Amino acid sequence: MAKLVKAKEELEKKSYDGIIYRIKSKSERLLVLKAELDVGAETNVYEHEGEEVRILLEGEIECIIGDEIYTMKEGDALWHPSNVPHKIKNVGNKKAVYITIGTPSTFI
């Protein structure tokens, strides 16, 4: 059965240190979250099973994946295996907003 989550809705919300995670969809195999990072905010380093696609909607971020740094601007997308240590940092001058789609649903 399909599950529609409207734009202003979320299944779950977590926030800390200038970062808000909004779970938009979650199943046993898939997670879709919307993240908002204040200027200068950065995530913890994560390493877990699976793979992810990140799509930047607003702002500018650096995605540190292993030893590589990928600078993303609005509209860019990045795929990476989740078992490589990774973190995100807002390097722009405004709030950054991105969508992450991960499988399996292991992040939050």
TIDOTI-339055 format. One record per residue: residue in three letters; residue number from 1; x, y, z of N, C-alpha, C, CB in turn. Coordinates in pm, 1 decimal, decimal comma, m for minus. Glycine has a CB too. Layout:
N
ala	NUM	X	Y	Z	X	Y	Z	X	Y	Z	X	Y	Z;
...
//
This chain:
108
met	1	82,6	m117,9	0,0	0,0	0,0	0,0	87,6	125,0	0,0	m94,3	m0,6	120,4;
ala	2	52,6	223,0	m76,0	126,7	349,1	m85,4	103,8	434,4	38,5	85,3	426,9	m211,4;
lys	3	199,8	522,3	67,8	190,2	613,6	182,3	232,6	751,4	134,2	279,4	565,3	303,5;
leu	4	140,3	846,8	138,7	168,6	984,0	99,3	196,9	1067,2	223,2	51,1	1043,8	18,9;
val	5	309,9	1136,6	222,7	344,5	1229,9	330,3	347,6	1367,9	266,0	483,8	1193,5	400,0;
lys	6	257,7	1454,5	308,5	245,4	1588,7	250,2	367,6	1674,0	285,9	115,4	1657,9	299,6;
ala	7	385,4	1783,0	212,6	502,5	1869,9	226,9	525,9	1914,8	370,5	487,3	1990,9	138,6;
lys	8	424,0	1949,2	444,4	440,0	2000,5	581,6	437,8	1888,4	685,8	329,7	2101,8	613,0;
glu	9	426,7	1763,4	641,8	420,3	1649,6	733,6	555,6	1579,9	742,8	312,3	1549,9	688,4;
glu	10	572,2	1502,6	848,2	691,2	1419,8	866,5	653,0	1302,6	954,2	809,4	1501,1	929,1;
leu	11	721,4	1191,9	938,5	696,3	1074,7	1021,3	768,5	1085,9	1154,6	739,5	947,8	948,7;
glu	12	882,6	1153,9	1151,7	965,6	1167,6	1270,6	1057,3	1287,3	1249,4	1047,9	1036,8	1299,0;
lys	13	1095,1	1352,9	1358,9	1185,0	1468,3	1350,4	1290,2	1457,0	1458,9	1106,8	1601,9	1363,5;
lys	14	1416,4	1479,2	1420,6	1526,8	1480,8	1516,2	1609,3	1605,0	1488,2	1614,4	1350,6	1506,6;
ser	15	1654,2	1670,8	1593,2	1735,8	1789,8	1571,8	1845,0	1798,8	1677,2	1648,8	1916,2	1574,2;
tyr	16	1958,4	1855,3	1634,8	2070,4	1880,6	1725,2	2171,7	1969,9	1656,3	2136,5	1748,4	1770,4;
asp	17	2236,4	2055,6	1730,8	2349,8	2137,8	1685,6	2331,6	2199,4	1546,9	2474,3	2054,8	1685,4;
gly	18	2218,7	2264,7	1523,5	2197,7	2333,3	1396,3	2155,4	2244,7	1281,6	2320,0	2402,9	1358,4;
ile	19	2113,3	2121,7	1311,5	2069,8	2027,4	1208,5	1932,1	1974,0	1244,6	2171,5	1910,9	1192,7;
ile	20	1843,4	1969,3	1145,6	1711,5	1908,2	1163,2	1698,5	1796,9	1060,3	1595,5	2014,0	1147,9;
tyr	21	1663,0	1678,0	1106,1	1632,0	1565,5	1018,3	1482,7	1540,5	1024,8	1712,1	1437,7	1058,3;
arg	22	1417,8	1537,3	908,9	1274,4	1508,2	900,8	1258,3	1380,0	818,7	1193,9	1628,7	836,2;
ile	23	1209,5	1275,4	882,4	1185,6	1149,1	811,8	1058,0	1164,9	730,8	1174,8	1027,6	911,7;
lys	24	1070,8	1154,5	600,1	956,7	1172,0	510,9	893,7	1038,3	473,1	999,2	1246,6	385,3;
ser	25	974,2	932,6	467,0	923,4	800,4	433,8	1020,8	696,8	488,4	903,8	784,0	279,7;
lys	26	966,5	586,2	537,0	1052,6	483,0	593,6	983,5	347,6	583,2	1087,9	515,1	740,8;
ser	27	1059,4	249,5	537,0	1012,6	111,2	533,6	1126,8	24,5	583,2	966,0	68,2	389,0;
glu	28	1111,2	m105,6	575,8	1219,4	m195,3	616,8	1342,2	m180,9	527,9	1171,4	m339,5	614,9;
arg	29	1321,5	m140,2	400,9	1431,4	m137,5	304,8	1472,9	1,8	257,4	1394,2	m218,5	187,2;
leu	30	1395,3	104,6	290,5	1421,3	235,9	232,9	1391,5	346,4	333,2	1338,3	256,0	106,3;
leu	31	1474,5	450,6	329,3	1454,6	567,7	415,3	1468,4	692,6	328,7	1557,4	569,8	534,9;
val	32	1375,4	785,1	344,2	1384,4	914,9	278,2	1379,2	1020,2	387,3	1269,1	935,4	172,2;
leu	33	1484,0	1103,1	392,9	1483,8	1209,1	493,4	1518,9	1341,7	428,9	1582,2	1177,2	607,2;
lys	34	1465,7	1446,8	490,2	1497,7	1583,2	450,8	1581,1	1642,6	562,7	1368,2	1668,6	423,1;
ala	35	1698,3	1694,0	528,8	1787,2	1751,2	629,2	1802,2	1900,8	604,3	1925,4	1681,2	627,3;
glu	36	1809,0	1975,3	714,6	1832,1	2119,0	708,8	1951,5	2149,5	798,5	1704,6	2200,2	753,0;
leu	37	2053,5	2214,5	741,5	2174,7	2247,5	816,2	2191,8	2398,4	819,5	2299,5	2179,5	753,6;
asp	38	2205,9	2453,5	939,0	2237,7	2595,0	953,1	2376,6	2621,5	896,2	2229,8	2639,0	1101,6;
val	39	2406,2	2746,9	867,6	2538,0	2786,0	816,9	2646,3	2735,2	913,2	2547,4	2941,8	799,7;
gly	40	2745,4	2665,0	859,7	2856,0	2613,0	938,6	2828,5	2481,7	1009,8	2894,8	2713,0	1038,0;
ala	41	2703,3	2436,5	1012,3	2670,2	2310,2	1080,8	2727,7	2192,2	1003,5	2516,3	2294,3	1096,5;
glu	42	2764,3	2087,1	1077,5	2811,8	1965,4	1013,8	2763,4	1844,5	1091,6	2965,1	1965,2	1003,3;
thr	43	2742,0	1736,3	1018,5	2692,1	1613,5	1078,8	2805,7	1539,2	1148,0	2625,7	1523,8	972,7;
asn	44	2768,6	1439,7	1223,7	2866,8	1344,3	1274,3	2917,4	1261,4	1157,0	2805,5	1252,8	1385,8;
val	45	3019,9	1183,3	1180,3	3066,6	1087,3	1079,8	2980,5	962,3	1094,8	3221,2	1054,1	1096,8;
tyr	46	2924,8	917,1	983,2	2841,4	797,7	982,8	2906,9	690,0	897,7	2699,8	829,6	930,6;
glu	47	2882,5	566,6	934,4	2930,5	449,9	859,5	2834,2	337,1	891,8	3081,0	411,6	896,4;
his	48	2763,9	288,7	791,3	2661,3	186,6	813,6	2638,0	109,4	684,2	2528,7	250,8	863,9;
glu	49	2561,9	5,6	693,4	2530,1	m79,4	578,9	2450,2	m1,1	474,5	2451,3	m204,0	624,5;
gly	50	2467,8	m33,8	347,7	2380,2	16,9	243,4	2441,9	115,7	147,4	2265,4	78,7	304,7;
glu	51	2355,2	196,2	87,1	2396,0	299,4	m6,0	2298,7	416,4	3,6	2402,4	244,4	m150,4;
glu	52	2344,6	533,7	m43,8	2265,7	655,8	m31,1	2274,7	739,5	m158,0	2312,5	737,6	89,5;
val	53	2169,0	815,2	m181,5	2168,1	919,4	m282,4	2128,7	1047,1	m210,3	2070,1	885,9	m401,8;
arg	54	2204,1	1151,3	m233,4	2176,7	1280,7	m169,9	2150,2	1381,6	m281,4	2297,0	1327,2	m77,5;
ile	55	2041,8	1459,8	m267,5	2005,7	1562,7	m365,2	1997,2	1695,4	m291,0	1869,7	1529,1	m437,9;
leu	56	2077,4	1791,9	m332,1	2079,8	1921,3	m265,2	1971,8	2012,0	m324,4	2219,5	1987,0	m277,7;
leu	57	1881,6	2057,6	m237,3	1771,7	2144,0	m280,1	1805,2	2291,7	m265,8	1647,1	2112,5	m200,6;
glu	58	1877,3	2326,6	m157,7	1912,1	2466,4	m131,3	2051,0	2473,2	m70,1	1807,9	2533,2	m37,6;
gly	59	2124,2	2580,1	m101,3	2251,7	2605,3	m36,7	2369,5	2538,0	m103,5	2244,9	2561,9	103,4;
glu	60	2475,4	2519,2	m24,6	2599,8	2457,8	m71,1	2656,6	2374,0	43,4	2703,5	2566,6	m118,9;
ile	61	2691,5	2249,7	14,4	2745,0	2160,0	115,9	2869,6	2090,2	65,4	2640,3	2057,3	157,5;
glu	62	2949,6	2044,2	160,3	3058,2	1952,2	131,5	3018,7	1816,8	186,9	3193,7	2001,6	192,2;
cys	63	3034,5	1715,5	103,4	3013,4	1578,1	145,7	3151,5	1513,7	151,3	2915,4	1500,2	48,1;
ile	64	3190,8	1475,9	271,0	3319,1	1408,5	287,1	3289,6	1259,1	289,8	3394,9	1455,8	417,9;
ile	65	3334,9	1188,6	186,9	3310,3	1045,3	172,0	3447,1	978,9	170,9	3227,3	1011,9	40,4;
gly	66	3480,7	912,0	281,3	3615,1	856,5	291,8	3715,6	969,9	288,4	3643,0	754,9	178,2;
asp	67	3811,3	963,9	196,2	3914,1	1066,8	182,1	3879,4	1172,1	76,5	4045,9	1002,2	147,3;
glu	68	3763,1	1158,9	14,2	3723,8	1250,7	m93,4	3627,8	1357,3	m41,0	3658,5	1173,0	m209,8;
ile	69	3637,6	1478,3	m94,5	3545,8	1587,3	m61,3	3471,9	1626,6	m188,5	3622,1	1710,4	0,3;
tyr	70	3339,1	1624,0	m181,6	3254,7	1660,0	m294,9	3177,1	1785,7	m256,7	3157,7	1542,4	m334,4;
thr	71	3194,7	1892,9	m332,0	3119,2	2015,0	m308,4	2993,7	2010,5	m394,3	3204,5	2141,7	m339,8;
met	72	2879,2	2024,8	m328,1	2751,0	2018,1	m397,3	2683,8	2155,0	m395,1	2659,4	1911,6	m333,0;
lys	73	2624,4	2189,8	m508,9	2544,6	2311,2	m521,0	2401,3	2270,5	m553,2	2602,4	2407,2	m630,8;
glu	74	2310,1	2365,7	m541,3	2167,6	2337,6	m561,2	2143,6	2257,5	m688,8	2088,1	2468,1	m566,1;
gly	75	2068,2	2147,2	m674,9	2034,7	2061,8	m788,1	2129,2	1945,1	m808,5	2031,4	2142,8	m911,2;
asp	76	2245,6	1945,6	m743,7	2341,6	1835,4	m757,9	2292,8	1712,0	m683,5	2480,6	1877,2	m705,9;
ala	77	2335,0	1595,2	m732,5	2303,9	1467,5	m667,7	2433,9	1388,7	m652,3	2197,6	1385,7	m750,2;
leu	78	2441,4	1311,3	m544,4	2560,9	1231,7	m516,1	2518,4	1095,6	m463,4	2653,7	1303,8	m413,9;
trp	79	2571,1	988,2	m522,3	2552,8	851,7	m472,9	2680,3	809,2	m403,4	2516,4	753,1	m588,3;
his	80	2666,4	731,6	m296,3	2784,6	670,6	m234,3	2744,7	549,7	m151,9	2858,9	772,4	m146,2;
pro	81	2837,8	454,4	m134,9	2811,5	342,1	m45,0	2814,8	393,9	98,6	2916,0	226,5	m65,7;
ser	82	2722,4	347,5	180,0	2710,9	396,1	318,3	2816,1	338,9	411,2	2575,3	363,6	372,5;
asn	83	2882,9	231,5	369,3	2982,8	170,3	457,5	3117,7	242,2	453,2	3002,1	24,8	420,0;
val	84	3126,0	349,3	375,0	3243,5	436,3	374,5	3211,9	552,2	469,8	3278,7	488,3	227,4;
pro	85	3301,7	586,0	561,6	3273,1	695,9	655,1	3235,6	823,9	578,0	3396,1	722,4	747,2;
his	86	3127,0	889,3	623,9	3079,6	1006,7	552,2	3018,2	1108,9	647,6	2977,8	966,1	446,3;
lys	87	3029,6	1234,6	608,9	2970,1	1343,5	684,6	2939,7	1458,6	590,0	3063,4	1389,4	799,3;
ile	88	2852,7	1548,1	634,5	2808,1	1660,5	553,6	2834,2	1789,4	629,7	2658,0	1647,3	517,1;
lys	89	2876,8	1893,7	558,0	2899,9	2024,3	619,5	2839,1	2132,8	531,5	3051,7	2049,8	641,3;
asn	90	2767,1	2225,8	593,3	2714,7	2340,6	520,8	2827,6	2442,2	505,8	2591,1	2403,3	594,2;
val	91	2874,4	2463,8	383,9	2983,5	2557,2	357,8	2934,7	2684,7	289,9	3089,3	2490,9	272,2;
gly	92	2803,8	2697,3	275,9	2747,3	2814,4	210,9	2717,5	2925,6	310,7	2621,0	2776,7	136,5;
asn	93	2650,3	3028,3	261,5	2616,7	3142,6	346,4	2468,2	3150,4	378,9	2660,2	3270,4	279,5;
lys	94	2397,0	3038,6	358,9	2256,2	3027,5	396,2	2227,3	2883,1	435,9	2162,9	3073,0	279,2;
lys	95	2110,5	2861,7	490,4	2070,4	2726,5	529,4	2081,2	2632,3	409,4	1925,9	2726,3	586,1;
ala	96	2128,8	2510,6	432,9	2134,5	2407,4	329,4	2023,7	2306,3	354,7	2273,9	2337,3	327,0;
val	97	1958,7	2263,2	248,9	1850,2	2165,2	258,4	1876,7	2056,5	154,8	1709,2	2232,3	236,1;
tyr	98	1874,4	1931,6	200,3	1893,2	1821,8	106,4	1803,3	1704,5	141,8	2039,3	1777,4	104,4;
ile	99	1782,5	1618,8	44,0	1708,4	1493,6	59,7	1810,4	1380,7	51,0	1594,5	1477,8	m49,7;
thr	100	1802,0	1286,6	143,8	1881,4	1164,6	134,9	1786,5	1046,9	122,6	1975,2	1148,2	258,6;
ile	101	1815,3	960,6	27,1	1740,5	836,5	8,0	1840,5	724,7	33,6	1675,0	826,5	m137,6;
gly	102	1813,4	643,2	135,1	1906,6	538,2	173,5	1841,3	401,8	179,8	1968,3	570,4	305,9;
thr	103	1920,6	300,8	147,7	1873,6	164,4	159,8	1988,4	79,3	215,7	1823,1	109,5	21,8;
pro	104	1963,8	m9,2	309,4	1836,8	m24,7	379,5	1814,7	91,2	475,8	1832,5	m158,3	455,0;
ser	105	1706,2	86,6	547,1	1665,5	194,5	635,8	1741,7	187,2	768,6	1513,9	188,7	660,6;
thr	106	1870,6	225,7	765,7	1955,1	206,5	883,1	2000,6	334,6	950,1	2073,7	128,2	845,4;
phe	107	1972,5	450,8	892,1	2028,4	575,2	946,4	1963,8	616,0	1077,2	2013,1	687,0	846,5;
ile	108	1834,2	631,1	1080,0	1765,4	676,4	1201,7	1664,8	570,0	1243,6	1694,2	814,2	1179,0;
//
